[in-house]
Amino acid sequence: MNDIYYLIHTTNKYNEEWKELRTSPIEDYEDQFPGVYFTLITKDNIHKEKLYPGNKQILIFSKRLLEQKNYHINLRDYNGYISENNTYFPWNLDAAVKKISEDANINSNEVVFHDPIPMKYLCVAIKKLSSNISNNNLLPNVPIQNEVEPDLSKEPFYCYPLEKNYTGMNPLSESSSEFFMKMAKMCGVDNQLPTNEIINQISQKIPDLYMNRNKQQIDMLKTTGGMLKTTGCKSKKRRKINRNKSLKK
């Protein structure tokens, strides 16, 4: 966590009456992961991370949110889809930060929370006054957090094998059959089925498992071989979709 600065969410619609950032609708799960989307800012990517240029407000959230367990990180913006070669989890957060530091080509990460995020975790709201100003130039070059405790009661939702639904440019290589076998075990599906049938059967269970996350066997995913291994805010001096898709009143 030492190299992490904060999480940001950009928008054109923010006002101080908001109580939370809502997840994108579960009804749209085939098109994108039903989550709240952020960008992870670290000492190493603060100047290179590509932020959505059209939005004029930058919301900075406490890095303590990353102490929760109901999120995943994609090194590349991928509509939230979970995949073998792009996705990290709370238990290998340090590995994700290290990868961001080492690979100069990683410049569009997304952190996807699986539940609404209360605005009490908001630390700073920056209004961009000119379209000629780079978003990155407005970002504080220090870690930011507040005293609000993270919600450790929130469970994650990982039974989401829909990476083939991605329709953007330059799709990633598909995850291995071993990855889908592990996901099948996690989601209570026969892992000896062909990969396409595993995907089909898990997909049918998505709405139920999203609402009943205790049915998932998360430890099965942790052992997956080939996964990428693993207000009142304080600033501490130290050395360095469209993000709009989840933001609601």
N, C-alpha and C positions, 0 to 999 in steps of 0.2 A: 504493500500500500504506500510505501514511502515515495515512489516515483509518480504516483497518481495525483493529479491536481484537482479535478472535479468532473462532473457530468454537465453537459449542456443540451438544451433543447431550443430550437429556433422557431419563430412563429411571427405572424403579422397581427395576431388577434388577442394577445394577452391583455387582461385587465386585472386589477387588484382584488376583484370580487371572486375570482376563481377559488374553489376549494380544493381541486385536485386536477391532475392530468388523467384523463380516462384512457383505457385501452381501446384499440380499434375493435370493432364488433366481432364477437365469436362467430356470428353468421357469415363473416367474410373470411373464415379461416383457410379456405382453399386458395385465396389470392395473396394473403400475407398472414404472418403470425399475429394472433390477437394480443397485442401488447402495447406498451408505451415506449416510444423510441427516443434514445439519447445518443450522444457522442461522448466517448471517453477521451478526456484530455489529460495528457501526461507531460512530464518535463521534456520528453523527446519528440512528441508529435504536435506540440502547441502551434508551431509555425508551418507545418506541412499538411495538417489534416484538412481535407476539403469540406468546408461547411456550405450548406445550401445557401447560395448567394441572394436569392430573392426575398428572404425573410428579413425584416428590419428590427426584430427584437430577439435578443439572446438571453435565455434564462439559464442561470448557473445554479446547479443543485449540489448539495453537500455530498462529498465523496463517501460519507459514512453510509449512504444507501448501498454501497457495494459490500457492506457487511451482511446484508440480507442474502437469502438463498433462492429468491424467486426471479431469477433473470438468467440470460445467457448473452454471450458476446460473440458477434461475428466480426472477424478482422476486415471483411469487405461487406459493405452494405448489400444485403441480399434479401430484402423484404422479410427479414426475420427468420427465414428458413433455416432449420437446424441441419447441418451436414458434417461429415467426418473431417473434412479438411479445411473448414472455415470457422467452426464453432468452438468456443471455450465456455467453461462453466465456473461457478463460484469457487469450486475446489481447485481449479487451476488458473485462477485469476493472475497470479504472479507470472505464469508462463505466457499468458496473453500479453501482459505488459512488456515482458522481455522480447517477445516476437515483434511487437510494435517498435521497440527500440532498435532492434537489429536489422529490420527489413525496411529499406527506404521506399519500397513500392507500396507499403501499407499506408493508405491515406484516406480511407473512407469507412472507418469502423462504425458499428452500431451496437449499442447496449439495449437489449429488449427486456423490459420488466413485464411480468405476467399479471400484474394487478395495477389498479389505479395508484398514482403517486400523489400523496397529499402535498399541498403547497407549503406546508410547514417546513419542508426540506429545501425550499427555495432560498438561496442566499443573496443573489444579485440579479437584477433585471437591467439589461443594457439596451438602450434604444439607439439604433443606428440612424444617424441624422442625414447621411449622404450615401448614395449608392456607389460612390467612388471610393469609399473606405472599405478595405478588406476586413471581413469579419475577424480574421485571425489577429489583426492589429489591435482589436478592441479587447482581446482576452487578457485577463490578469495573469501574470507570469509567476504565480504563487499557488500553493495548495489552498483550497477553501473548503471549510466544513462548518457546521453549526453544532449546537449541543443537543439537538433532537436525536433521541435514541433510534436506531434502525429497528424495523419491525421484524423480529426473528421468527414470528409465528407464521409468516406467509410461506406456503409450500410452492415449489416450482411446478411447471408443466412442461414435460419434455417428450411426450408421446406425439411426435409431430414429424412424420417421415415424408414430407411433401416437397422436398427440394427440386423434384422434376417439374414442379409447377412454375418454377422461375422462368420468366419470359423476357428478362432484360438482356443486355448485351454481354457477350463473353461469359456464358454459363460455366461454372466450375465443373471439374471432373466429378462424376457420380461417386457417391460413397460406396464402400466395398460391401459385398454380401455379408461379411462378418459383422460389419457395423449394423446392418439391418437385423441380423440374427440377435444381436445384443438388445436392440431396440424392441424386438418382438418379445423377448423375455421380460423386459421392463414393463411392457404394456399388456402382458397376459395373453399373448398370441403364440401359436405353435411356431417355433423358430426353425422347423424343418421344412416348412412350406417354401415354394419358390419366392424369390424376392418380390416380384410384382404382387403376389397374393398376400405376403406379409404387409406390404404397403397398403393394399386394399383393405385388409381386415383391421389394421390399426386406424386407418382413416375413418372407418365406420364407427370406431369407438371414441373419436376425438371429442365430441361434445360431452359425453359422459365423463371421460377422464379429466377433461378440463375443469369440470365442476366437482369432481371427486378425486382429487390428486393423491389421496392416501392409497388409492388402488395401484399406483405405479410402484415398481420396484427399482428405485433410482440407483441403488448400488450396482445393478446390472450395467448401467451406462458408465459408471466410474471405472469399470474394469475393461472397457472396450480397447482392444489393441488397435493401434493405428490412429487413435484420436490425437488431435493436437494436444500434447501433454500438458499433457496436463496444464434565518434572520437571527441576529446575534451570532453572526458568522465570524470565524477567525481566519486570518491569513498569516501564514508563516513564511518568512523569507528563506529561500533555499536556492540551490544551484539550478534546470528546465524541467425507394421511397422518398425521398422527400421526408425530412424530419417533421413535417407538418402532419403526417398521416395519422398520428395518434392524438393530437392535441385537441382538447375540448374544454368547454367551460366546466 
